[in-house]
Every structure is written in structure tokens, then in C-alpha cells.
């Protein structure tokens, strides 16, 4: 009987680097899928909550996986590590007249970069979070590809993934697309560091669009809005004094919400 790997469990005091090693061991124990049949269908356009349900199914089935499945599983197993930033890194390489694609989950903890994933090649999966910059991490992957006689052609970088397993937002898989045939070495490094800065700024400002409730409160309190639009006239912030008659419109609130969303 084939043993089923146990999903790693951590004590609150367990350091993040040790947790990452345990997550990588679990992913490796599932083994790489060499069968030619993909056991789990992953649609990148699915909301995060749906992908997390699929990851939970992976832990139950404990079947061999490929690189994209390992990324989804890595996100699922690190959701409770709120001080860890996670983002997808995709590679396109060329070897012997053919193109190959691979993806890993980039991680950033305490300003140090690393990666989780699975591959046929040991050097193209796990990277401990020891790299000082994102460019150092990507250059390390590029060197690993070079040792496999592959030429790196493109790198696609996504933004940080939410830690909320019930989030309905989609993963941003390719915020930055870097074509190495069109970039010098220095420009490639600068673009990688620019993406790293963008991620830090997005984290600092908070991810996701503001809620309609916040927008509504902001609009109502604005002193510059002299006349309310027909969609907002019956909102709570625009009520008339008690001596004036308020026009009745039962459909005002749905129109209000639609207007707020368009803004």
C-alpha cells in the first residue's frame, strides 16, 4: 500500500523558513507527475477560493502533480503565513528547437526571496529565502536552466496573492512580462527590481479595490458635490430636512449601487 504524505502542521513558534522547508518536502513527497495525464484541471481564471478548494482536494487525493498544481498547493499551504508574500514566476525556455514552460511560487520573507515548486530537475523548484533581491533569485533560475542547456526567453511575474482563502479575486499571473531577446542584461535586472518595488507599494497601500460602502461615504461627505445625481438623491446622506417632502422611488437603491460600481 502506497503511503499518503501527511499535510504539514506547524506550531505558532515555528519559524517561517522551517515551515517553507516542510511545505516543500510535502510537495516533493507527492512526486512529479510523469504519466502524461493531468489529474487536476486548473483554470487560471478561477477565483482564489475555487483554486483553494481544488488544493484541498489535492491533499486528499495525494496524486502526483505538475508545476502549476504545485503553485496552487503552495499558496494553500502558506495561507496562514501572513508575513510571507507569495507571487507566481513563469519561465519560457528554448532547447533543441522546442519551447518549454515552467512556473514556481516566488516567496518573500523579511526582505529575502525564495521559491516553492516542483520540477523534473531539482535545481528548478525549491529555493530557500536567502536571495537579497528578486533579480538574484531569477538569475539563479536562469543559471540552473543554463546548466540544463536551456536558454531563458521570457519571464512573467505576477502580483502578490491574497492570504484570504475565501477571496473571490483572481490571481494576477502576469503583471510584468519580460522578453529577454528585447532587453539588455542591465535592463532585465532593472525591470525585475521595478516589479519588486511595485509589489512592495501594492502591499503598503493594501490590495483590492475599495468597498462600495467606503466609496459611498466618501461621496456623501464631499463638500464639492453641489447637486446630487438622480441615482443618489434618495441616499441617506442626501435626505431633505423634515419639512420637505422626499420623492419616493423604490428603485433608487439598486440604481445607486450600480452607479457606485461604475465609478
Backbone torsions as a table, in degrees:
resi	resn	phi	psi	omega
1	UNK	NA	130.5	-177.0
2	UNK	-76.3	126.0	179.6
3	UNK	-69.5	142.0	178.4
4	UNK	-95.9	124.8	180.0
5	UNK	-60.3	145.0	179.2
6	UNK	-90.1	134.0	177.3
7	UNK	-64.9	128.9	-176.5
8	UNK	-63.8	138.2	174.9
9	UNK	-121.4	143.3	-172.3
10	UNK	-125.6	149.0	169.4
11	UNK	-81.5	151.3	179.0
12	UNK	-56.3	-26.3	-177.6
13	UNK	-86.7	-5.0	-178.2
14	UNK	-67.4	124.0	-179.6
15	UNK	-61.5	150.1	-179.1
16	UNK	-58.5	-44.4	178.9
17	UNK	-57.6	-38.3	177.4
18	UNK	-67.9	-36.4	177.2
19	UNK	-64.0	-41.8	179.6
20	UNK	-63.0	-40.2	177.6
21	UNK	-62.5	-39.9	179.6
22	UNK	-67.1	-41.0	177.5
23	UNK	-62.6	-42.5	179.2
24	UNK	-65.5	-38.5	177.3
25	UNK	-61.0	-41.3	179.7
26	UNK	-63.9	-44.9	178.9
27	UNK	-61.1	-41.2	179.8
28	UNK	-67.1	-35.9	-179.6
29	UNK	-67.3	-24.8	175.4
30	UNK	-69.1	-24.3	177.2
31	UNK	75.7	155.1	179.3
32	UNK	-77.5	140.5	-178.3
33	UNK	-83.1	103.6	178.9
34	UNK	-98.7	5.5	-171.8
35	UNK	-74.4	-21.8	-174.4
36	UNK	89.5	-6.7	177.5
37	UNK	-112.6	126.6	178.3
38	UNK	-85.8	122.2	-174.7
39	UNK	-81.0	-23.6	-177.8
40	UNK	-127.8	126.4	179.6
41	UNK	-87.2	118.4	-178.1
42	UNK	-114.9	117.8	174.6
43	UNK	-102.3	118.8	-175.6
44	UNK	-64.5	-20.5	-178.3
45	UNK	-82.2	-6.5	-179.8
46	UNK	-68.0	148.9	175.5
47	UNK	-65.2	160.0	-175.6
48	UNK	-58.8	-39.6	-178.5
49	UNK	-60.6	-37.8	177.8
50	UNK	-68.0	-38.9	178.1
51	UNK	-67.9	-32.9	178.2
52	UNK	-70.7	-34.3	174.0
53	UNK	-63.1	-39.2	178.0
54	UNK	-66.7	-38.9	177.6
55	UNK	-62.7	-39.4	177.4
56	UNK	-62.3	-37.9	176.6
57	UNK	-65.2	-37.0	177.7
58	UNK	-59.5	-41.8	-178.7
59	UNK	-67.0	-29.6	178.8
60	UNK	-76.2	-42.0	-177.5
61	UNK	-77.6	-33.7	178.4
62	UNK	54.4	42.3	178.1
63	UNK	-91.8	159.7	176.3
64	UNK	-59.0	149.5	-174.5
65	UNK	-130.5	167.3	173.4
66	UNK	-113.9	-173.9	-168.1
67	UNK	-64.1	-41.5	-178.9
68	UNK	-67.1	-39.4	176.8
69	UNK	-63.5	-36.4	178.5
70	UNK	-65.4	-35.3	178.4
71	UNK	-65.4	-46.5	178.7
72	UNK	-62.2	-41.6	179.1
73	UNK	-66.1	-38.5	178.2
74	UNK	-63.6	-39.1	176.7
75	UNK	-63.7	-45.2	-178.8
76	UNK	-60.5	-42.9	-175.3
77	UNK	-80.2	-9.7	179.1
78	UNK	-114.3	9.9	-178.0
79	UNK	-59.7	-32.9	-178.2
80	UNK	-83.9	0.0	176.9
81	UNK	-94.8	78.3	-170.8
82	UNK	-69.1	-17.5	177.4
83	UNK	-87.5	2.8	-179.1
84	UNK	-104.8	126.5	175.3
85	UNK	-92.5	135.0	-178.8
86	UNK	-124.3	138.2	179.8
87	UNK	-155.3	143.6	-178.4
88	UNK	-78.4	143.7	174.5
89	UNK	-127.7	119.3	-179.3
90	UNK	-109.8	143.5	-179.6
91	UNK	-123.9	140.2	171.0
92	UNK	-122.1	122.9	-176.7
93	UNK	-125.7	165.5	179.9
94	UNK	-125.8	133.6	177.7
95	UNK	-153.0	127.6	174.2
96	UNK	51.5	44.9	175.9
97	UNK	81.8	0.3	-178.8
98	UNK	-122.3	155.5	176.5
99	UNK	-105.8	143.0	-178.4
100	UNK	-130.5	147.5	-178.8
101	UNK	-125.4	143.7	-177.9
102	UNK	-148.4	153.2	179.8
103	UNK	-142.5	143.0	175.7
104	UNK	-133.2	166.8	175.7
105	UNK	-99.9	107.8	175.9
106	UNK	-71.6	144.0	179.2
107	UNK	-131.7	151.4	177.0
108	UNK	-137.9	118.6	177.9
109	UNK	-131.8	122.1	178.8
110	UNK	62.0	29.9	179.8
111	UNK	82.7	5.4	178.5
112	UNK	-113.3	138.1	-174.9
113	UNK	-102.3	147.9	176.1
114	UNK	-156.2	-164.9	-178.0
115	UNK	-156.8	152.2	172.2
116	UNK	-120.9	150.8	177.3
117	UNK	164.5	-171.1	177.9
118	UNK	-142.8	148.2	-177.6
119	UNK	-159.3	164.6	171.8
120	UNK	-67.5	-25.8	-178.4
121	UNK	-105.2	129.7	-177.6
122	UNK	-59.3	-36.0	-174.9
123	UNK	-80.3	-0.6	-178.5
124	UNK	-112.5	26.4	180.0
125	UNK	-130.4	-92.3	-173.5
126	UNK	-78.8	134.4	171.8
127	UNK	-131.5	120.8	178.1
128	UNK	-62.6	147.4	-178.8
129	UNK	-73.7	75.5	-178.3
130	UNK	-124.9	-3.5	-175.8
131	UNK	-84.8	130.6	-174.3
132	UNK	-70.5	-29.8	-178.6
133	UNK	-134.2	161.7	176.6
134	UNK	-64.4	-36.0	-180.0
135	UNK	-64.9	-37.2	177.4
136	UNK	-62.2	-40.4	178.7
137	UNK	-64.0	-47.7	-178.5
138	UNK	-66.4	-38.5	178.0
139	UNK	-64.2	-32.9	177.6
140	UNK	-65.9	-41.0	175.1
141	UNK	-63.9	-40.9	179.5
142	UNK	-61.0	-41.7	178.0
143	UNK	-65.2	-38.3	177.5
144	UNK	-63.2	-40.2	176.4
145	UNK	-63.6	-39.5	-179.1
146	UNK	-62.5	-36.8	177.6
147	UNK	-68.2	-21.2	176.4
148	UNK	-94.7	10.3	179.8
149	UNK	67.5	23.5	175.4
150	UNK	-100.6	144.4	175.6
151	UNK	-105.5	123.6	-179.7
152	UNK	-74.0	126.4	-177.3
153	UNK	-107.8	-44.2	-177.9
154	UNK	-140.7	149.5	173.6
155	UNK	-130.3	128.6	177.3
156	UNK	-115.3	130.1	-176.8
157	UNK	-119.0	131.0	176.5
158	UNK	-98.6	173.9	176.8
159	UNK	-89.4	171.5	-177.4
160	UNK	-63.4	141.8	-177.9
161	UNK	-92.7	140.3	179.9
162	UNK	-63.1	148.8	176.1
163	UNK	-88.6	-1.4	180.0
164	UNK	-85.3	110.3	-177.9
165	UNK	-67.7	-13.0	-179.5
166	UNK	-103.0	10.0	-179.9
167	UNK	-66.7	139.8	178.5
168	UNK	-96.6	4.2	178.1
169	UNK	-75.2	158.0	178.8
170	UNK	-93.5	151.3	174.7
171	UNK	-71.3	132.9	176.4
172	UNK	-87.7	101.0	-170.5
173	UNK	-80.6	-31.7	-173.2
174	UNK	-141.2	69.2	175.3
175	UNK	-68.6	-38.0	178.3
176	UNK	-125.1	128.0	177.6
177	UNK	-116.8	115.1	-175.0
178	UNK	-110.9	115.8	179.5
179	UNK	-96.4	111.7	-175.2
180	UNK	-69.5	-20.4	177.4
181	UNK	-72.5	-17.6	-177.2
182	UNK	-110.0	0.9	-177.2
183	UNK	-121.7	140.2	170.4
184	UNK	-74.0	169.4	-179.8
185	UNK	-60.9	-41.9	-178.9
186	UNK	-69.8	-39.2	177.9
187	UNK	-65.3	-37.3	177.2
188	UNK	-60.5	-45.4	179.5
189	UNK	-63.7	-42.2	-179.1
190	UNK	-64.4	-38.9	179.6
191	UNK	-67.3	-36.1	176.6
192	UNK	-64.8	-43.0	179.9
193	UNK	-71.6	-31.3	174.8
194	UNK	-63.7	-41.4	178.0
195	UNK	-64.5	-39.9	177.9
196	UNK	-61.2	-39.9	177.4
197	UNK	-65.9	-40.7	178.3
198	UNK	-59.5	-41.3	179.4
199	UNK	-65.4	-41.2	179.3
200	UNK	-63.9	-40.3	179.4
201	UNK	-66.5	-40.4	-179.3
202	UNK	-65.8	-38.2	178.0
203	UNK	-67.4	-39.5	-179.4
204	UNK	-65.8	-34.9	-179.4
205	UNK	-85.5	-15.6	-175.8
206	UNK	93.5	136.6	-176.9
207	UNK	-91.7	159.0	175.5
208	UNK	87.9	153.9	179.5
209	UNK	-73.5	153.2	177.7
210	UNK	-65.6	152.1	-178.2
211	UNK	-71.7	152.8	178.1
212	UNK	-59.4	-31.8	-180.0
213	UNK	-61.6	-44.4	178.9
214	UNK	-64.6	-40.7	178.6
215	UNK	-61.9	-42.4	-176.5
216	UNK	-63.7	-44.3	179.4
217	UNK	-63.1	-37.5	-179.9
218	UNK	-65.8	-43.5	-178.6
219	UNK	-66.2	-41.4	-176.3
220	UNK	-65.6	-36.8	-175.8
221	UNK	-84.5	-4.4	-177.3
222	UNK	-70.2	124.5	-178.5
223	UNK	-76.8	-9.1	-174.7
224	UNK	-89.7	-8.2	-178.6
225	UNK	-87.4	97.1	-175.2
226	UNK	-71.9	-44.5	-178.9
227	UNK	-121.1	131.7	178.7
228	UNK	-77.5	142.8	176.6
229	UNK	-71.3	159.8	179.4
230	UNK	-57.0	-30.3	-178.5
231	UNK	-71.7	-23.4	-174.1
232	UNK	-108.1	-1.7	-170.1
233	UNK	-63.5	-30.2	-178.1
234	UNK	-98.4	10.0	178.4
235	UNK	-71.5	161.9	-174.9
236	UNK	-59.3	-37.0	-177.1
237	UNK	-70.6	-18.6	-175.5
238	UNK	-108.2	18.9	179.5
239	UNK	-62.8	142.8	179.4
240	UNK	-80.3	162.0	173.4
241	UNK	-58.1	158.5	-172.9
242	UNK	-60.4	-24.6	-178.4
243	UNK	-77.8	-13.2	-179.1
244	UNK	-100.1	149.2	-180.0
245	UNK	-84.0	130.0	-178.8
246	UNK	-92.0	126.4	178.8
247	UNK	-64.8	138.5	-178.6
248	UNK	-93.5	131.1	176.0
249	UNK	-152.7	102.4	-174.7
250	UNK	-68.0	-17.5	-177.2
251	UNK	-97.4	8.9	-175.8
252	UNK	-65.2	-41.5	-175.3
253	UNK	-65.7	-46.2	176.2
254	UNK	-59.1	-39.4	178.4
255	UNK	-64.8	-37.6	178.5
256	UNK	-59.3	-46.8	-178.4
257	UNK	-63.4	-40.6	179.3
258	UNK	-63.5	-40.3	179.3
259	UNK	-64.9	-41.8	-178.7
260	UNK	-62.7	-39.8	-178.3
261	UNK	-66.3	-39.5	179.8
262	UNK	-65.6	-34.5	178.3
263	UNK	-66.3	NA	NA
